[in-house]
């Protein structure tokens, strides 16, 4: 609902009058699940009807017709019952719908028996007990196949369970006796063992299904709890601690802004980054350098990278080149933090097929390169010489009153002929010649 006097956009109409917000109709096909509360037998026909957007009566008629074709409908119904998960609807079926469904099921079983006898000449001694087995197994499965377990099992449920088990056992016994008369070559004991195994399987399938679903639900709940604990612990160790520091230093706007930026950077990396993929990458190194300078010099460093590479996956010579690029970027950031007078520095890095380019720009006071004293070797040694030794280049463009732009270029490929090894510089250190002035 929109507040009166405000702009409310509802289905393309803008108004200042309160309008009740109703969800837009979804055009997506519903997921194939069995009806739970609104089922008659197992909810398969109703679930298929909901999935296809047709009347459940038509689906039940199709199952009945398929049941007459060598029991194909019964087999399809059983497979869908086994593989389709139950839904979460609670509306019970209407009495007329329930009677209609039971009538169609009886007609289908009778049609299956008649067609089977007429087509193959199978004696009724097999078809009738087989129908009893199907009906009994359906009764047992239906009572166990529910997601709502009542604290006290009603008498009707036990009646259905016992009746279904008796139908299954009785049907199998009749089939064994008939088989013993018609297949005298087979041992009665063997037939009894096979019938017993079949009966046990038919009667215990719903129990195994319930156990399997319970294990899956428990595993999913355990995973959700672990994720919640991880989120809670991260928020406690980072966000809550930062908020406490902000409250203590509320009178220092610069420190509060620094803490907020640091926390924002950490949260973005935690929410949207993949530590396993970003660890050791060039973009992660540039982000780390920017965060380090931002924390040390109380400025805002905005780092944007396009493309990426992993120096750890390349030869040692290439790793030294990328280390030199990161070190030169750090020196350019320190120079901007110390001398530009600007509280924000932008870093843009782009990885191409030919190499990597990094731009460090500030909009501070700027300076004249020709007027830099000879004893001020921060740019000459910490940036230019470092890049040139690694086979790259550094171009400094600065104008008084308009800021400074440092362009660092490092090509890919083999090291240039005659270049020397890059001096190793620790991530937390920088060249002494460049730590004082430009």
C-alpha positions in Angstrom: 0.0 0.0 0.0 1.2 3.5 -0.8 1.1 6.4 1.7 -1.3 9.1 0.8 0.3 12.0 -0.9 3.2 9.9 -2.3 3.6 8.6 -5.8 2.4 5.0 -6.2 3.3 3.0 -9.2 0.9 0.1 -9.7 0.6 -1.6 -13.1 1.9 1.5 -14.8 -0.4 4.0 -13.0 0.9 6.8 -10.8 -1.4 8.1 -8.1 -1.4 9.8 -4.8 -4.4 7.8 -3.5 -3.8 4.7 -1.4 -4.1 1.6 -3.6 -4.1 -1.9 -2.2 -1.1 -3.7 -3.6 -1.9 -7.2 -5.0 0.7 -9.5 -6.5 0.8 -9.6 -10.2 -0.3 -12.9 -11.7 2.6 -15.3 -12.4 2.9 -16.8 -15.8 5.4 -19.5 -14.7 4.3 -23.1 -14.8 3.8 -24.5 -11.3 6.3 -27.1 -10.1 5.1 -30.7 -10.4 4.2 -31.8 -6.8 1.6 -34.0 -5.5 -1.4 -32.7 -3.6 -1.1 -33.1 0.1 -4.3 -31.9 1.8 -6.4 -32.0 -1.3 -5.5 -35.5 -2.4 -7.9 -38.5 -2.8 -5.4 -41.4 -3.0 -1.9 -40.0 -3.4 -2.5 -36.6 -5.0 -0.7 -37.6 -8.2 -3.6 -36.8 -10.6 -4.3 -33.5 -8.8 -0.7 -32.5 -8.9 -0.4 -33.3 -12.6 -3.6 -31.3 -13.2 -2.2 -28.3 -11.3 1.1 -28.5 -13.2 -0.6 -28.7 -16.6 -3.4 -26.3 -15.7 -6.3 -28.7 -16.6 -9.1 -30.3 -14.7 -8.2 -33.2 -12.4 -11.1 -35.3 -13.7 -9.5 -35.4 -17.2 -6.1 -36.5 -15.7 -7.9 -39.3 -13.7 -9.7 -40.5 -16.9 -6.3 -40.7 -18.7 -4.9 -42.8 -15.8 -8.0 -45.0 -16.0 -7.6 -45.6 -19.7 -3.9 -46.3 -19.4 -4.7 -48.8 -16.5 -6.7 -50.8 -19.0 -3.7 -51.0 -21.3 -1.7 -53.8 -19.5 -1.6 -51.7 -16.3 0.3 -48.8 -17.8 -1.7 -46.3 -15.8 -1.1 -48.1 -12.5 2.7 -48.2 -13.2 2.7 -44.5 -14.2 0.8 -43.5 -11.1 3.1 -45.5 -8.9 6.2 -44.0 -10.4 4.9 -40.4 -10.1 3.8 -41.2 -6.5 7.4 -42.3 -5.8 9.4 -39.5 -7.5 7.2 -36.4 -7.1 7.5 -34.6 -3.8 4.3 -33.7 -1.8 3.0 -30.2 -1.9 1.9 -28.0 0.9 -1.8 -27.4 0.1 -4.3 -28.0 2.9 -7.8 -27.7 1.2 -9.5 -31.1 1.3 -11.2 -32.4 -1.8 -15.0 -32.0 -2.2 -17.1 -35.2 -1.3 -18.2 -35.4 -4.9 -14.7 -35.3 -6.2 -13.6 -38.0 -3.8 -16.5 -40.3 -4.9 -15.7 -39.6 -8.5 -12.0 -40.4 -8.1 -12.7 -43.7 -6.2 -15.2 -44.7 -8.9 -12.7 -44.1 -11.7 -10.1 -46.1 -9.8 -12.4 -49.1 -9.5 -13.4 -48.8 -13.1 -9.7 -48.7 -14.1 -8.8 -51.8 -12.0 -11.8 -53.7 -13.4 -10.9 -52.7 -17.0 -7.3 -53.8 -16.4 -8.5 -57.2 -15.2 -11.0 -57.7 -18.1 -8.6 -56.5 -20.8 -5.8 -58.6 -19.4 -7.9 -61.7 -19.3 -9.3 -61.2 -22.7 -6.0 -60.3 -24.4 -3.7 -62.8 -22.9 -6.0 -65.5 -21.4 -4.5 -65.0 -18.0 -6.7 -66.8 -15.5 -8.7 -64.9 -12.9 -6.7 -66.7 -10.2 -3.8 -64.3 -11.0 -5.7 -61.1 -12.0 -8.0 -60.8 -9.0 -5.3 -61.3 -6.3 -3.1 -58.9 -8.2 -5.8 -56.3 -8.0 -6.1 -57.0 -4.3 -2.3 -56.5 -3.9 -2.5 -53.1 -5.7 -5.4 -51.9 -3.5 -3.8 -53.1 -0.3 -0.5 -51.5 -1.1 -2.2 -48.2 -2.0 -4.0 -48.2 1.4 -0.7 -48.7 3.3 1.2 -46.2 1.2 -1.5 -43.5 1.6 -1.4 -43.7 5.4 2.3 -43.4 5.6 2.7 -40.9 2.8 1.9 -37.7 4.7 4.0 -34.8 6.0 1.7 -34.1 8.9 2.2 -36.7 11.6 -0.5 -36.6 14.2 0.5 -37.2 17.9 -2.0 -40.0 18.2 -2.7 -42.4 15.4 -6.5 -42.7 14.9 -8.3 -46.0 14.8 -9.2 -45.4 11.1 -5.6 -45.2 10.2 -4.8 -48.5 11.9 -7.8 -50.1 10.2 -6.5 -49.0 6.8 -3.0 -50.2 7.6 -4.1 -53.6 8.8 -6.6 -54.0 6.0 -4.1 -53.0 3.4 -1.5 -55.4 4.8 -4.0 -58.3 4.8 -5.0 -57.6 1.2 -1.3 -57.6 0.1 -0.6 -60.8 2.1 -3.7 -62.5 1.0 -3.3 -61.6 -2.6 0.3 -62.9 -2.6 -0.7 -66.1 -0.9 -3.4 -66.8 -3.6 -0.9 -66.0 -6.3 1.7 -68.4 -4.8 -0.9 -71.2 -4.5 -2.1 -70.6 -8.1 1.5 -70.6 -9.2 2.2 -73.9 -7.4 -0.6 -75.5 -9.3 0.3 -74.2 -12.7 4.1 -74.2 -12.4 4.8 -77.5 -10.7 8.5 -77.4 -11.6 9.1 -74.5 -9.2 9.4 -75.2 -5.5 6.7 -74.0 -3.2 9.3 -72.7 -0.8 10.9 -70.6 -3.6 7.6 -69.1 -4.5 6.8 -68.4 -0.9 10.2 -66.6 -0.4 9.7 -64.5 -3.5 6.2 -63.6 -2.4 7.4 -62.7 1.1 10.1 -60.4 -0.3 7.6 -58.7 -2.6 5.2 -58.2 0.2 7.9 -56.7 2.5 9.0 -54.4 -0.2 5.5 -53.2 -1.0 4.6 -52.6 2.7 7.9 -50.9 3.7 8.5 -48.6 0.7 6.6 -45.7 2.3 8.7 -46.1 5.5 12.0 -45.9 3.6 10.7 -42.9 1.6 9.8 -41.1 4.9 13.2 -41.8 6.4 14.9 -40.6 3.2 12.9 -37.4 3.2 13.5 -36.9 6.9 17.3 -37.2 6.3 17.2 -34.7 3.5 15.2 -32.2 5.6 17.5 -32.7 8.5 20.6 -32.1 6.3 19.0 -29.0 4.7 18.1 -27.7 8.2 21.7 -28.3 9.4 23.1 -26.4 6.4 20.8 -23.5 7.0 21.7 -23.4 10.7 25.4 -23.4 9.8 24.9 -20.6 7.4 23.0 -18.6 10.0 25.7 -19.1 12.5 28.4 -18.1 10.0 26.5 -14.9 9.2 25.8 -14.1 12.9 29.5 -14.6 13.8 30.7 -12.5 10.9 28.2 -9.7 11.8 29.3 -9.8 15.4 33.0 -9.8 14.6 32.9 -7.1 12.0 29.7 -5.0 11.8 28.9 -4.8 15.5 32.5 -4.1 16.5 32.6 -1.3 13.9 29.4 0.2 15.1 30.7 0.2 18.6 33.9 2.1 17.4 31.7 4.6 15.5 29.7 5.3 18.7 32.9 5.9 20.7 34.4 8.2 18.0 31.2 10.0 17.0 32.9 13.4 17.4 35.5 12.6 14.8 33.8 12.7 11.4 36.9 11.7 9.4 37.5 8.6 11.6 33.8 7.7 11.4 33.9 8.0 7.6 37.0 5.8 7.5 35.5 3.1 9.6 32.3 3.2 7.5 34.2 2.8 4.3 36.4 0.0 5.7 33.3 -1.8 6.9 31.5 -1.3 3.5 34.5 -2.6 1.6 34.7 -5.7 3.9 31.0 -6.4 3.6 31.0 -6.0 -0.2 33.9 -8.5 -0.5 32.2 -10.9 1.9 28.7 -10.7 0.2 29.6 -10.5 -3.5 33.2 -11.8 -3.7 34.5 -15.3 -4.0 37.6 -15.6 -1.7 38.7 -18.9 -3.4 38.7 -17.3 -6.8 40.0 -13.8 -5.9 42.8 -14.9 -3.6 46.1 -14.2 -5.3 44.5 -12.3 -8.2 45.8 -8.9 -9.5 42.5 -7.2 -8.8 42.6 -8.4 -5.2 46.2 -7.1 -4.8 45.1 -3.7 -6.1 42.1 -3.7 -3.8 44.4 -4.6 -0.9 46.8 -1.8 -1.7 44.0 0.7 -1.9 42.6 -0.5 1.5 46.0 -0.3 3.1 46.6 3.3 1.9 43.1 4.3 2.8 43.5 3.0 6.4 47.0 4.4 6.9 46.5 7.9 5.5 42.8 8.5 6.2 41.7 9.1 2.6 39.2 7.5 0.4 40.6 5.2 -2.4 38.1 4.1 -5.0 39.5 1.0 -6.9 37.9 -0.2 -10.1 39.3 -3.1 -12.1 38.2 -4.5 -15.5 39.4 -8.1 -16.2 41.8 -10.0 -14.0 44.7 -12.4 -13.9 46.3 -14.7 -11.3 50.0 -14.1 -11.0 50.4 -17.3 -8.9 49.5 -19.3 -12.0 52.3 -17.7 -14.1 56.1 -18.2 -14.1 58.3 -16.5 -11.5 59.4 -13.8 -13.9 55.9 -12.8 -14.7 55.0 -12.8 -11.0 57.8 -10.3 -10.4 56.4 -8.1 -13.1 53.0 -7.9 -11.5 54.5 -7.4 -8.1 56.4 -4.4 -9.5 53.1 -3.0 -10.9 51.3 -3.4 -7.6 54.3 -1.8 -5.7 54.3 1.2 -8.1 50.6 1.6 -7.7 51.1 1.7 -4.0 53.8 4.4 -4.3 51.5 6.5 -6.5 48.7 6.3 -4.0 51.0 7.3 -1.1 52.3 10.3 -3.1 48.7 11.3 -3.8 47.7 10.9 -0.1 50.7 12.9 1.1 51.0 15.7 -1.3 47.8 16.2 -3.3 45.7 17.7 -0.5 42.7 15.7 -1.9 40.8 13.3 0.3 39.8 11.0 -2.5 42.0 9.1 -5.0 40.7 7.0 -8.0 42.5 3.9 -9.2 41.4 2.2 -12.5 43.0 -1.0 -13.7 42.4 -2.8 -16.9 43.7 -6.2 -18.0 43.9 -6.7 -21.8 45.5 -9.3 -24.1 48.6 -7.1 -24.4 49.1 -6.2 -20.8 47.8 -4.3 -17.8 47.3 -0.6 -17.4 46.7 1.1 -14.1 45.7 4.8 -13.7 46.1 6.6 -10.3 44.3 10.0 -10.4 43.8 12.7 -7.8 42.2 16.1 -8.3 44.5 17.9 -5.9 47.0 20.7 -6.1 49.2 19.1 -8.7 52.8 20.1 -9.4 55.4 20.9 -12.1 57.6 17.9 -12.9 60.4 20.1 -14.0 60.5 21.9 -10.7 60.9 18.8 -8.6 64.3 18.9 -6.8 66.9 16.3 -7.7 67.0 15.0 -4.1 63.3 14.2 -4.3 63.4 10.7 -6.0 60.0 9.3 -5.0 58.6 9.3 -8.6 62.0 8.6 -10.3 62.9 5.5 -8.3 59.9 4.2 -6.5 57.6 4.4 -9.6 59.5 4.9 -12.9 62.6 2.9 -12.2 60.6 0.1 -10.6 58.4 -0.2 -13.7 61.2 0.1 -16.2 63.3 -2.6 -14.4 60.3 -5.0 -14.8 59.8 -4.1 -18.5 57.0 -1.6 -18.0 56.6 2.1 -18.1 55.2 4.9 -16.0 53.9 8.3 -17.3 53.2 11.1 -14.8 50.9 13.9 -16.0 50.4 16.7 -13.4 49.1 20.2 -13.7 49.2 22.7 -10.9 45.6 23.2 -9.6 44.2 20.3 -11.7 45.6 17.2 -10.0 47.9 14.4 -11.0 47.4 11.3 -13.2 49.9 8.5 -13.1 49.7 5.9 -15.9 51.4 2.5 -15.2 51.8 0.1 -18.2 53.1 -3.5 -17.9 53.1 -5.6 -21.1 52.6 -9.3 -21.1 55.1 -11.8 -22.5 58.8 -12.5 -22.0 60.9 -9.9 -20.2 62.6 -7.4 -22.3 66.2 -8.0 -23.3 68.7 -6.6 -20.8 66.2 -5.9 -18.0 67.2 -6.6 -14.5 65.5 -8.5 -11.8 62.9 -6.6 -9.9 63.9 -5.8 -6.3 61.6 -7.5 -3.9 59.4 -5.1 -1.9 57.3 -6.4 0.9 53.6 -5.5 0.7 53.7 -3.4 3.8 56.8 -1.5 2.9 57.9 1.0 0.2 61.2 2.3 -1.1 62.9 4.6 1.3 63.8 7.0 -1.4 60.1 7.5 -2.1 58.7 7.7 1.4 59.3 11.4 2.0 58.5 13.5 -1.0 57.8 13.3 -4.7 
